[in-house]
Amino acid sequence: MDTFKSYYTKSQFITDYMIKRISLEEGDLILEPSAGDGVFIDEMLKNKSDIQIDAYDLNVDAIDVLKIKYTKNSNVNITHGDTLLDLQLDIHVMSNGKYDKIIGNPPYGAWQDQDKRSTLKKKYAGFYVKETYTLFLLRCISLLKINGILSFIIPDTFMNLHRHNNLREYMLLNTKIKEIVLFPSKFFPGIQYGYSKMCIVTLQKTDDKNIALDNDVKIIKNLKKPSDIDNITHERDLTHFSVELLNQRVIFDSIDKAFLIKAGEGVRNLINSSKFTLVDIADCVTGIYTGDNKKYFKVSSINVKNNLSKCPVIEKDEINHNFNNIENIMEGIEGNMHFIPVVKGSSESYIRKNEWFIDWGKEAIIHYKTNKKARFQNSQYYFKKGIALPMVKSSKIRANLIDNQVFDQSIVGVFPKDEKYLNFLLAFFNSEVFNSIINTINPTANNSANYVKKIPIILPKELSHIDELVNQLTDLKKINGKVNNEIQIKLDRIFTELYSDWII
């Protein structure tokens, strides 16, 4: 377990950019809330000699390094303390801020014991406390003077995730977000996140919400290499990047106050203006969790990707193929043949092979219903017809049928309220249009039912043609195991036409 999650900034391109964006002036009072080994401090002192820097860090080893490094420098005041809880900083917050500039690379994902988490929940009521970087951002905005400037390097998840809704509201009403530069985590030496990108956000505090909401945020993305940041720093040729100005009032009025920048203005307007969404025609839920997958799951062969759970291979005489005809199936199956197919993960389009099996014996059912770790959730949807969407996204989302089976929490189960929508939704979820929309609503690597529910739905005048094409496609896949490209192209064209007013 890592208490600090400190990732030191070792990129000169990043450091130079951030120093320039805070516009240092002689006499500035500056906070470095997670000082590490002093990279930002060194660069600031090179730029301006008559500045005062308060450097905080919770890690005693980092503090020892900083004290040795700046022992003869009266410009740098070093404090071993927790920026999120420090009492002196509380006083500065109550005085409406102290610092002219704040710069930093706050910790992300740092582990906190239950006592500290409880303290943070009380101190930062209404804000998500399990992610440290967002609390640092919130805390440091409150420590800025009016018109003070902050620049942070952080994950980009604050821009869209549900859990950061209140943080976005606070930022949009209390700051002018000047610029956000998005880039792959690999630009930041030693760090690679599978679930999100990194960004540098620069903002200026204001006490006028109308000035804040009238501000346009400059968003720069599609950087290919670390040296691209240098071009942005010195405002050289920006034609190779995507540069968008997005008004803060537009963001504020968006669903969940999310930035929704992934696919551009057309998709963003579609998401924000749609009166008819997936939740109007389908239920979106997650399924069972056994509490011990290694014990209760088995796989069809050693070739099934099974690295995490390391589940055993099932024997043929353990599988019950007649489970749909068993009365009181929700109470479990008697006898040795008590394993049944379960929809887990999602790597195929339209239909899937049964590669995973779950113990559905009577003792197992009791365990699922009573064990503290297990979750027998949304059981009213077990053994129904629906569609499986992967909880973990890939570059192309693949959805497939839940054919009267149990499904587990690794997928979002979508169950049409009227079965006439089943083939329509199955085709839609496998379309390029859907891929674009869901990645705009949530560009991170993980889906959840709450994001899927927001998908705007545009129904065709007739469903019969889509029904016919999907039936042809699934019949062919059952024969040769492949998705017919010609039929898929026809389906993509249908959805592109349906959404043509929005997808640019």
C-alpha angles and dihedrals in degrees: 000000000000116000098186108031089197114175110185120219106246099162117101090198091058094043094049092049094051094045091052093047095057090056099220117219131188110270095026118151107217135190124209100187097188103025100176109175095343104260094146092042092055093051094046092052090051090054100043129014099190099064132108120224128196108200121195130185134162094206110091092204090057091047091053090053092048094049092053092045097050101027092122097037113095090187091073122068112191123203128185099214149109110270090204095055107022111134095214089055088050088060090052090051091052088051089059094257137315110209130087093199136014123191129175158131101231122200117267125208095001113172117246127190119236094259093056092043089053090050092049092049090057095044096044099033113184095020129102107257102182092078112065100195094063091051089051089052092049093045095048095049087056089051094055122098116237106284090018117141130228130190121186135173107218143142113282095235092103088072098068117002119114093230092063096051094112092047091054091050091051092048095046093051100039106036143041103232100216103184142352120195115193123201141155115279089239088074086070104072114243096009129099122164121192093195103052149000127252125245142183113227121194120188142164124221119238135178094209114081092195091057088048094050093046090056121108116222115218108219118191121188144150094071111167104190137016093253088064086077088063090059089054092046092056095033094239124151107339096172091101091062134066108251119184133174111214120185116232092224089057089052091046091053093047124103107285087354087276123164094228095190103143100097103020140250098316096057091040091055091047092053094046098044102039115118094184119059138167093270089065092065104023145032117237117204144150123237144221128330115196097200089228113044094176089061101039104034129068131182132225095236144350088263094070111106101252108148100136103042098030090206119185125252114262124239117231093238090058094063121093108207094178097059095120090064096050114111115230091014090165089068093058138253126285123220135030097302095073103127117101133182115274128194105237127162119348125241102143136071124237100343132023141205116246101250101147129059131189129208105250097174120134094255091049091053090052089051093050091051099044110026114104093225097044124081122204088189129168089003091162086076096053114114092017131121113260146122129272119221117186117252088208111056128220127194089275118033114226120199126190141180125279097212105198091304141128114262129200134220094268089082138046109237114216114198117186115225087220118035090221087079095054099093092037092055093042090055093042093052090054093049130102090237092060091047090056095047098047092046089054093050091047117007094179123100095259132075125197134184091256092061095043091053090064095061109126112237124209112183122209120233089249129028095191097087092052090046090054094048093047092049090051091048096049092045090053092046091053087057103043104013094237137106110245105240095205092056092044090053090052090051092047089053091052092054093042088055093046092053097033094117089061110027107081 
